[in-house]
């Protein structure tokens, strides 16, 4: 009988915690409002990441996220001065009127420049330690990648990863990372929400990502949220930027290993609210097999057998209110040709999209992604049957974020479908084939309440609850 009561009390306690969270969100809302919006750059319309947004003369403040979004809630009704600052941009001030039980949208456009710092020290480290869990997380931006000494003068994300604690590479040939003792298949790589099944080329020195199109990369080596699911070693969540709205531009680069080309620009004119349509195209091609005959003839006079080609394209439709839709496609390929021995090739092609919806009059931010891809490896050896392994996959997800003061709720759903197919042969030369289909459905609820009521402290003063269900 006692065991039966315990089994009932556990779910009742979880629902009780959720109910208390809702009371914390809903309590003391009367006479308060919310200010939300996006912070973008005037020049090209790109989101300004991690800018400080505060209401002058108050304790209300927050940093923009990787989409340039901010939300200040539980603000007493009144007239305030909204101050937005970032190191690379001039300080922006704008007046905002907060009304009772209303959501005010105020988008801010930042002009290029440098802010002048006065003789004062402002630190949010203490508040971040109380309200945010940042265990084993590294946020990497293009400027960070370019600071790391690179091979051949070409900065690459994989070279930065190898400098982080717990990252071990298999060497120049292999293209695999072992993170904190886990196997390479336990590393999950996301590109704009799409699962990338092989992000590193066989030579081990280069990833499939072009540094010039990366907006932000969050690397989790522990303590990551259940919403990522499916892996236990690490998560690499990489976001690419949209094309510039300022005008057509391009970039060409070359090194002893390969060359690259980037083109971006607007498609049409920017609308009156600052939005518009833009594109960005990126391509990388190695010619190590040819250049190694000149630079590395002491290794092999016939040249090194490594080649790769990476292509990526993205079109973004941005509305002035912050809502936008991005469609992207990619083709990554790797070719290793050991002369008179074998050819090992892999290709990864796919496409998908991301969207952000900002409902008018609501403090909820909705994000979604959808994608489909195919990854295939072929091995051809003289005198032996061909072997291959293939993964066809799709993924879809919706993520909702609701902020009220220091309290935050994130909830969403994820769906992942896989079809795996491979062919090999046994010692007798008999072909062995297998095809399987797998579907995963998951729902995640994450509640963060820095200060629970004094008479109800479920864990400690800064509690983060996570509920994850997966089928």
Secondary structure, DSSP 8 states (H G I E B T S, - for coil): -HHHHHHHHHHHHHHHHHHHHHHHHHTT-TTEEEEEEEEEETTT--B-TT-EEEETTSS-EEE--TTSEEEEEEEESEEEEEEEEETTEEEEEEEEEE-TT-EEE--EEE-B------S-----HHHHHHH---TTEEEE-HHHHHHS--GGG---HHHHHTTSTTEEE--TTT--EEETT--GGGEEEEETTEEES--B-TTSS-BSS-GGGEEEEEEESSS--TTT-S-SSEEEEEEE----SS--EEEEEE-SSEEEEEEEEESS---TTS-EEEEEEEEEEE-HHHHHHHH-TTT-TT---EEEEEEEEEEEEE-TTS-EEEEEEEEEEEEEEETTTEEEEEEEEEEEEEEEEE-TT--EEEEEEEEEEEEEEEEEETTS--EEEEEEEEEEEEEEEEEETTEEEEEEEEEEEEEEEEEEE-TT--EEEEEEEEEEEEEEEEEEESS--TT--SS-SSEEEEEEEE-
